[in-house]
């Protein structure tokens, strides 16, 4: 196994009273005109190149799906935490016999999508913005005439000459949960709480950047009923490891290889990139082994061996970070969870060491919802390093601290995972991945990391 390579960074002092460009200011508070007037914000006319797609945060000033609700910073943080909690429950629900992720199943897909890319679907092509999800398999789209779907852009099957429904006898019909045969086409009806979603399994040509993929199978959502869940206006593009994911359906084209760089809140272009296929991938990447867990076969597992706060390797219970194919426990990279979640004993050990090393030592610790390590005023933030076999992932304050709109409060953006001894999953989430190039190389069984300033 190669010697671990550190990607070093110096601790950064944050003056929260004077910092002008802060996380939630840029995502939620900066006036709409500032974002939409930026030349890189014209998503409708975005021209992706080759096999590379631009990635936008769903709540960035560039996004047509940004939240318009006048929530306070605290309310937005609590809302995102609640969505993350639902997604964690979803990730830990993936057990043997359910390796195919249910299409639009539950709040984690309906309300917690984070990053979007543009796709062209049908003939002639129709443009839709799809949520990118590395832990989901099946793609789904809101289709025209959908009852209960938001009144926004939807895919119109009748306008596409290459559209067709998947028959009940097709092998793909056996790869979705609870299939039924309606009007001689494969359909399904999923429930979550008091809500239900009806969809047909369909096929059409999808174009990602310059790449056309014919007979691409996806769920065409035609009805949403009940209360409590509303599908987002965009669809979803699954980048997981299951048989109906993009990587499986386009295996001959992309060789089950892709990379992404998630944009930081400081990116003036408000965008990152998704590179599909083995070509044009960065050369200066350090790798760790990619693990396959039969209990959750769609997820991208890695072997987390230790965590370091500043120069101190934290004393962790080995079982809490161990990869366990029997229980499904381990550590995954996930683009759909916003804030990293660690098993409770792991989180508490890291948190306690982090608090010891925050300067000044007299800084008062406060709480905000699921974040129990918040500070007021200027502090010096220690780095946190996730140590994998072969590569270390060092995070500075940019990846670690969440700041209030006024700049007076900052919180460690890592929290404890839901307690479930049979399904412990440590999740390396999107905020901690920002401005890293994450490379998934399934044929060679490896996940690569490289620092990259997304734009």
C-alpha positions as CSV (number, residue, x, y, z in Angstrom):
1,X,0.0,0.0,0.0
2,X,1.5,3.4,-0.9
3,X,2.7,5.8,1.8
4,X,-0.1,8.3,2.8
5,X,0.3,11.6,1.2
6,X,-0.7,14.7,3.1
7,X,-2.1,17.7,1.2
8,X,-1.0,20.3,3.8
9,X,-2.7,23.6,4.6
10,X,-1.9,26.1,7.3
11,X,-4.6,26.9,9.9
12,X,-6.5,30.1,9.0
13,X,-7.7,32.8,11.3
14,X,-11.3,33.9,10.7
15,X,-12.4,37.3,11.8
16,X,-16.1,36.7,11.6
17,X,-16.9,40.3,12.1
18,X,-15.1,41.5,9.0
19,X,-15.3,38.6,6.6
20,X,-17.4,39.9,3.7
21,X,-18.1,36.8,1.7
22,X,-19.5,34.2,3.9
23,X,-21.1,30.9,3.3
24,X,-24.8,31.6,3.7
25,X,-24.5,35.2,2.5
26,X,-23.4,33.8,-0.9
27,X,-25.9,31.0,-1.0
28,X,-28.9,32.8,0.3
29,X,-28.4,36.5,1.1
30,X,-26.6,38.1,-1.8
31,X,-29.2,39.8,-4.0
32,X,-30.5,37.8,-6.8
33,X,-29.4,40.3,-9.4
34,X,-25.8,39.9,-8.4
35,X,-25.8,36.2,-9.3
36,X,-28.0,36.2,-12.3
37,X,-26.0,39.1,-13.9
38,X,-22.8,37.0,-13.7
39,X,-21.9,35.8,-17.2
40,X,-21.5,32.2,-16.0
41,X,-25.0,32.2,-14.5
42,X,-26.9,31.6,-17.7
43,X,-27.8,28.0,-17.1
44,X,-30.2,27.8,-20.0
45,X,-27.5,28.7,-22.5
46,X,-24.7,26.8,-20.7
47,X,-22.6,24.9,-23.3
48,X,-20.9,21.9,-21.6
49,X,-17.8,20.6,-23.4
50,X,-16.8,17.1,-24.4
51,X,-17.7,14.8,-21.5
52,X,-17.5,17.6,-18.9
53,X,-20.6,19.2,-17.3
54,X,-20.7,22.2,-15.1
55,X,-22.1,21.8,-11.6
56,X,-24.1,24.4,-9.8
57,X,-25.3,24.5,-6.2
58,X,-29.1,24.4,-6.1
59,X,-29.2,27.4,-3.8
60,X,-26.5,29.5,-5.5
61,X,-27.4,32.8,-7.0
62,X,-27.1,31.1,-10.4
63,X,-29.8,28.5,-9.7
64,X,-33.4,29.0,-10.8
65,X,-34.4,26.7,-7.9
66,X,-32.9,28.9,-5.2
67,X,-35.0,29.3,-2.1
68,X,-37.2,32.4,-2.1
69,X,-38.4,32.0,1.5
70,X,-37.2,34.8,3.9
71,X,-35.8,32.4,6.5
72,X,-33.2,33.5,8.9
73,X,-29.7,32.0,8.9
74,X,-30.5,30.0,11.9
75,X,-33.8,28.7,10.4
76,X,-32.0,27.7,7.1
77,X,-29.3,25.8,9.0
78,X,-31.9,23.9,11.0
79,X,-33.8,23.1,7.8
80,X,-30.7,21.8,6.1
81,X,-29.9,19.7,9.2
82,X,-33.4,18.2,9.1
83,X,-33.0,17.3,5.4
84,X,-29.6,15.8,6.1
85,X,-31.1,13.7,8.9
86,X,-33.6,12.3,6.5
87,X,-30.9,11.5,4.0
88,X,-28.9,9.7,6.6
89,X,-31.9,7.6,7.4
90,X,-32.2,6.8,3.7
91,X,-28.5,5.9,3.4
92,X,-28.7,3.6,6.4
93,X,-31.9,2.0,5.0
94,X,-30.2,0.5,2.0
95,X,-29.9,-3.2,3.0
96,X,-29.4,-6.5,1.3
97,X,-32.0,-7.2,-1.4
98,X,-32.5,-3.5,-2.1
99,X,-29.4,-2.5,-3.9
100,X,-31.4,-0.5,-6.4
101,X,-32.2,2.9,-5.0
102,X,-36.0,3.6,-5.1
103,X,-36.9,6.3,-7.5
104,X,-37.9,9.5,-5.7
105,X,-38.3,7.6,-2.5
106,X,-38.6,9.8,0.5
107,X,-37.5,13.2,1.6
108,X,-33.8,12.6,0.8
109,X,-34.5,12.8,-2.9
110,X,-37.5,15.0,-2.8
111,X,-36.2,17.8,-0.7
112,X,-32.4,17.5,-0.2
113,X,-30.8,17.6,-3.6
114,X,-27.8,19.9,-3.6
115,X,-25.9,20.1,-6.9
116,X,-27.4,20.3,-10.4
117,X,-26.2,19.7,-14.0
118,X,-27.8,20.3,-17.3
119,X,-29.0,17.4,-19.6
120,X,-30.7,17.2,-23.0
121,X,-33.4,14.6,-23.2
122,X,-35.4,13.3,-26.1
123,X,-35.5,14.1,-29.9
124,X,-35.6,17.0,-30.5
125,X,-33.8,17.7,-27.3
126,X,-35.4,19.2,-24.2
127,X,-33.2,20.8,-21.6
128,X,-33.6,19.9,-17.9
129,X,-31.5,20.5,-14.8
130,X,-30.9,17.3,-12.9
131,X,-29.6,16.8,-9.4
132,X,-26.3,14.9,-9.3
133,X,-26.4,12.1,-6.7
134,X,-23.5,9.7,-6.2
135,X,-25.5,7.5,-3.8
136,X,-28.5,7.0,-6.1
137,X,-28.9,4.7,-9.1
138,X,-32.0,5.4,-11.1
139,X,-32.5,8.7,-12.9
140,X,-36.0,10.2,-12.8
141,X,-37.7,13.2,-14.4
142,X,-40.9,15.1,-13.7
143,X,-43.0,14.5,-16.8
144,X,-45.6,16.7,-18.4
145,X,-49.1,16.3,-17.1
146,X,-47.8,15.1,-13.7
147,X,-50.5,15.6,-11.1
148,X,-49.1,17.2,-7.9
149,X,-45.7,18.1,-9.4
150,X,-44.5,21.7,-9.2
151,X,-45.6,23.8,-12.1
152,X,-42.2,24.2,-13.6
153,X,-40.3,22.8,-16.6
154,X,-41.1,19.1,-17.2
155,X,-40.1,16.6,-19.8
156,X,-42.8,16.1,-22.5
157,X,-42.7,12.5,-23.8
158,X,-45.2,13.3,-26.6
159,X,-42.7,15.8,-28.1
160,X,-39.9,13.2,-28.4
161,X,-39.8,10.8,-31.3
162,X,-37.4,8.5,-29.5
163,X,-39.4,8.1,-26.3
164,X,-40.8,4.7,-25.3
165,X,-42.1,3.0,-22.1
166,X,-40.3,0.0,-20.8
167,X,-42.4,-3.2,-21.1
168,X,-43.2,-5.3,-18.1
169,X,-41.2,-8.2,-19.6
170,X,-38.0,-6.1,-19.9
171,X,-35.2,-6.9,-17.5
172,X,-35.1,-3.3,-16.3
173,X,-38.6,-3.7,-14.9
174,X,-37.2,-6.2,-12.4
175,X,-34.6,-3.8,-11.2
176,X,-37.0,-1.2,-9.7
177,X,-38.8,-1.8,-6.4
178,X,-42.4,-3.0,-6.4
179,X,-43.0,-3.0,-10.2
180,X,-46.5,-3.2,-11.6
181,X,-47.9,-3.6,-15.1
182,X,-50.1,-0.6,-16.0
183,X,-51.2,-0.2,-19.6
184,X,-48.7,-2.9,-20.7
185,X,-45.9,-0.7,-19.4
186,X,-43.7,-1.1,-16.3
187,X,-44.8,1.3,-13.6
188,X,-44.4,1.6,-9.9
189,X,-46.0,3.4,-6.9
190,X,-43.8,4.4,-3.9
191,X,-44.9,5.6,-0.6
192,X,-43.1,7.7,2.0
193,X,-45.0,8.7,5.2
194,X,-48.3,10.1,4.0
195,X,-47.1,10.7,0.4
196,X,-47.0,8.5,-2.7
197,X,-45.3,8.9,-6.1
198,X,-46.4,7.1,-9.3
199,X,-44.1,6.8,-12.3
200,X,-43.5,4.8,-15.4
201,X,-40.2,3.2,-16.3
202,X,-39.2,4.8,-19.6
203,X,-36.4,5.2,-22.2
204,X,-35.2,8.0,-24.4
205,X,-31.9,9.5,-25.6
206,X,-30.1,11.6,-23.1
207,X,-27.2,13.9,-24.0
208,X,-24.7,14.9,-21.4
209,X,-22.4,17.5,-22.7
210,X,-21.4,16.2,-26.2
211,X,-22.3,12.5,-25.4
212,X,-25.6,11.0,-26.6
213,X,-26.8,7.9,-24.7
214,X,-29.5,6.1,-26.5
215,X,-32.3,4.1,-24.9
216,X,-31.4,5.5,-21.4
217,X,-33.8,4.1,-18.8
218,X,-35.3,6.5,-16.3
219,X,-38.4,7.0,-14.2
220,X,-41.1,9.3,-15.7
221,X,-43.0,10.7,-12.6
222,X,-46.6,11.3,-13.4
223,X,-48.3,11.7,-10.0
224,X,-47.5,12.9,-6.5
225,X,-50.2,12.5,-3.8
226,X,-50.4,13.1,-0.1
227,X,-48.8,15.8,2.1
228,X,-45.4,16.5,3.4
229,X,-43.3,15.8,0.3
230,X,-43.1,17.9,-2.8
231,X,-40.7,16.8,-5.6
232,X,-38.1,19.4,-6.6
233,X,-38.6,21.0,-10.1
234,X,-35.6,19.3,-11.4
235,X,-35.0,15.6,-11.9
236,X,-32.2,13.4,-10.7
237,X,-29.2,11.8,-12.2
238,X,-28.0,8.7,-10.3
239,X,-24.2,8.1,-10.3
240,X,-24.2,5.1,-8.0
241,X,-23.0,1.6,-8.7
242,X,-26.4,-0.2,-9.3
243,X,-27.6,-1.7,-12.7
244,X,-29.7,1.3,-13.7
245,X,-27.3,4.1,-12.8
246,X,-25.7,6.2,-15.4
247,X,-22.3,4.5,-14.9
248,X,-23.9,1.1,-15.5
249,X,-26.1,2.1,-18.5
250,X,-23.2,4.0,-20.2
251,X,-20.4,1.6,-19.1
252,X,-19.1,1.2,-22.7
253,X,-18.8,5.0,-23.0
254,X,-17.6,6.1,-19.5
255,X,-15.9,2.8,-18.2
256,X,-17.5,3.3,-14.8
257,X,-15.2,6.3,-14.2
258,X,-16.1,9.9,-13.3
259,X,-14.8,12.7,-11.2
260,X,-16.4,15.9,-9.7
261,X,-15.3,19.1,-8.1
262,X,-18.0,20.7,-6.0
263,X,-18.0,24.5,-6.0
264,X,-17.1,26.5,-2.9
265,X,-19.2,29.4,-1.6
266,X,-16.2,31.6,-2.6
267,X,-16.3,30.6,-6.3
268,X,-17.2,33.7,-8.3
269,X,-18.4,31.5,-11.1
270,X,-20.6,29.6,-8.7
271,X,-19.8,26.3,-10.5
272,X,-17.7,23.2,-10.4
273,X,-17.5,20.3,-12.9
274,X,-18.5,16.7,-13.5
275,X,-16.1,14.8,-15.8
276,X,-17.4,11.5,-17.2
277,X,-15.1,8.8,-18.4
278,X,-11.4,8.0,-17.9
279,X,-10.1,10.6,-20.4
280,X,-9.2,14.2,-19.3
281,X,-9.0,13.1,-15.6
282,X,-6.3,14.8,-13.6
283,X,-2.9,13.1,-13.3
284,X,-1.8,14.4,-9.9
285,X,-4.3,12.4,-7.8
286,X,-3.6,10.3,-4.8
287,X,-5.7,7.1,-4.3
288,X,-7.3,5.0,-1.7
289,X,-9.0,1.7,-2.2
290,X,-12.6,1.7,-3.1
291,X,-14.6,-0.9,-1.2
292,X,-17.7,-2.7,-2.1
293,X,-20.2,-3.4,0.6
294,X,-22.9,-6.0,-0.4
295,X,-25.2,-4.6,2.3
296,X,-25.2,-1.3,0.4
297,X,-23.8,-2.1,-3.0
298,X,-24.7,1.3,-4.6
299,X,-22.5,3.3,-2.2
300,X,-18.9,4.3,-2.6
301,X,-17.1,3.0,0.5
302,X,-13.5,3.8,1.5
303,X,-11.3,2.7,4.5
304,X,-11.1,5.5,7.0
305,X,-8.2,4.5,9.3
306,X,-7.8,7.6,11.5
307,X,-8.7,11.2,12.0
308,X,-6.3,13.9,13.0
309,X,-7.1,17.3,14.5
310,X,-4.2,19.7,13.9
311,X,-1.2,17.4,14.7
312,X,-3.0,15.1,17.1
313,X,-4.3,11.7,15.9
314,X,-7.6,11.3,17.8
315,X,-8.1,8.1,19.8
316,X,-11.1,6.5,18.2
317,X,-13.0,3.2,18.9
318,X,-11.8,0.9,16.0
319,X,-15.3,-0.6,15.5
320,X,-16.8,2.8,14.9
321,X,-14.8,3.4,11.8
322,X,-14.3,-0.2,10.6
323,X,-15.6,-1.4,7.3
324,X,-18.0,-4.2,7.9
325,X,-19.7,-5.9,5.0
326,X,-21.9,-7.9,7.3
327,X,-23.6,-5.0,8.9
328,X,-23.1,-2.4,6.1
329,X,-21.0,-0.2,8.4
330,X,-18.1,1.9,7.1
331,X,-17.4,5.3,5.5
332,X,-18.7,6.7,2.3
333,X,-18.3,9.7,0.1
334,X,-21.7,11.2,-0.7
335,X,-22.6,14.3,-2.8
336,X,-26.2,14.6,-1.5
337,X,-25.5,15.0,2.2
338,X,-24.4,18.6,3.1
339,X,-22.6,18.2,6.4
340,X,-20.3,15.3,7.3
341,X,-21.8,12.9,9.8
342,X,-19.7,10.7,12.0
343,X,-20.8,7.8,14.3
344,X,-21.4,9.3,17.8
345,X,-18.2,8.0,19.5
346,X,-16.1,9.2,16.5
347,X,-17.8,12.6,16.4
348,X,-17.5,13.2,20.1
349,X,-13.8,12.3,20.1
350,X,-13.1,14.6,17.2
351,X,-15.2,17.4,18.5
352,X,-13.6,17.3,22.0
353,X,-10.1,17.5,20.4
354,X,-11.2,20.3,18.1
355,X,-12.5,22.3,21.0
356,X,-9.2,21.9,22.9
357,X,-7.3,23.3,19.9
358,X,-9.5,26.3,19.0
359,X,-7.8,29.6,19.9
360,X,-8.3,31.6,22.0
361,X,-8.8,28.9,24.6
362,X,-11.4,31.2,26.3
363,X,-13.7,31.0,23.3
364,X,-17.2,30.1,24.5
365,X,-18.8,27.1,23.0
366,X,-22.5,27.4,22.0
367,X,-25.0,25.2,20.2
368,X,-27.3,25.6,17.1
369,X,-29.6,22.6,16.5
370,X,-27.4,19.6,15.6
371,X,-24.3,21.7,15.7
372,X,-22.9,21.7,19.2
373,X,-19.6,23.5,18.6
374,X,-20.3,27.1,17.7
375,X,-18.4,30.3,18.6
376,X,-18.9,34.0,18.7
377,X,-16.2,36.4,17.5
378,X,-12.7,35.8,16.1
379,X,-11.2,32.3,16.4
380,X,-8.3,30.3,15.0
381,X,-9.5,27.1,13.5
382,X,-7.4,23.9,13.6
383,X,-7.3,21.6,10.6
384,X,-9.1,18.3,10.6
385,X,-7.6,15.4,8.5
386,X,-9.4,12.3,7.4
387,X,-6.7,9.6,7.0
388,X,-7.4,6.9,4.5
389,X,-5.0,4.2,3.3
390,X,-2.9,5.9,0.6
391,X,-4.1,9.5,1.0
392,X,-4.9,12.1,3.7
393,X,-7.7,14.6,3.2
394,X,-6.9,17.8,5.1
395,X,-9.7,20.4,5.7
396,X,-9.1,24.0,6.6
397,X,-11.7,26.5,8.0
398,X,-13.2,26.9,4.5
399,X,-14.4,23.3,4.6
400,X,-15.1,23.2,8.3
401,X,-16.8,26.3,9.5
402,X,-20.3,27.6,8.8
403,X,-20.8,31.3,9.4
404,X,-23.8,33.4,10.2
405,X,-25.0,36.1,7.9
406,X,-24.0,38.8,10.3
407,X,-20.6,37.1,10.8
408,X,-20.9,37.0,14.5
409,X,-21.3,33.2,14.9
410,X,-19.4,30.3,13.4
411,X,-20.1,26.5,13.8
412,X,-18.2,23.4,13.1
413,X,-20.1,21.9,10.2
414,X,-19.8,18.3,11.3
415,X,-22.4,16.5,13.4
416,X,-23.1,13.1,15.0
417,X,-24.8,10.5,12.8
418,X,-28.1,8.9,13.9
419,X,-27.4,6.1,16.4
420,X,-28.1,2.7,14.9
421,X,-25.6,0.0,15.9
422,X,-26.6,-2.2,13.0
423,X,-26.2,0.4,10.3
424,X,-23.4,2.8,11.2
425,X,-22.3,4.8,8.2
426,X,-19.8,7.7,8.4
427,X,-20.6,10.1,5.6
428,X,-18.0,12.5,4.0
429,X,-20.4,15.1,2.8
430,X,-20.4,17.8,0.2
431,X,-19.3,20.8,2.3
432,X,-16.2,18.9,3.3
433,X,-15.6,17.9,-0.3
434,X,-15.7,21.4,-1.7
435,X,-12.7,22.3,-3.8
436,X,-11.5,18.7,-3.9
437,X,-11.5,16.7,-7.1
438,X,-13.0,13.4,-6.2
439,X,-12.3,10.7,-8.7
440,X,-14.3,7.4,-8.8
441,X,-12.5,4.7,-10.7
442,X,-14.6,1.5,-10.3
443,X,-12.6,-0.8,-12.8
444,X,-9.4,-0.2,-10.8
445,X,-11.3,-0.2,-7.5
446,X,-10.1,3.2,-6.2
447,X,-11.2,6.7,-5.2
448,X,-8.8,9.6,-5.9
449,X,-8.4,12.9,-4.2
450,X,-6.7,16.1,-5.3
451,X,-7.0,19.7,-4.2
452,X,-8.6,21.8,-7.0
453,X,-10.1,25.3,-6.9
454,X,-13.5,24.8,-8.6
455,X,-14.8,27.5,-11.0
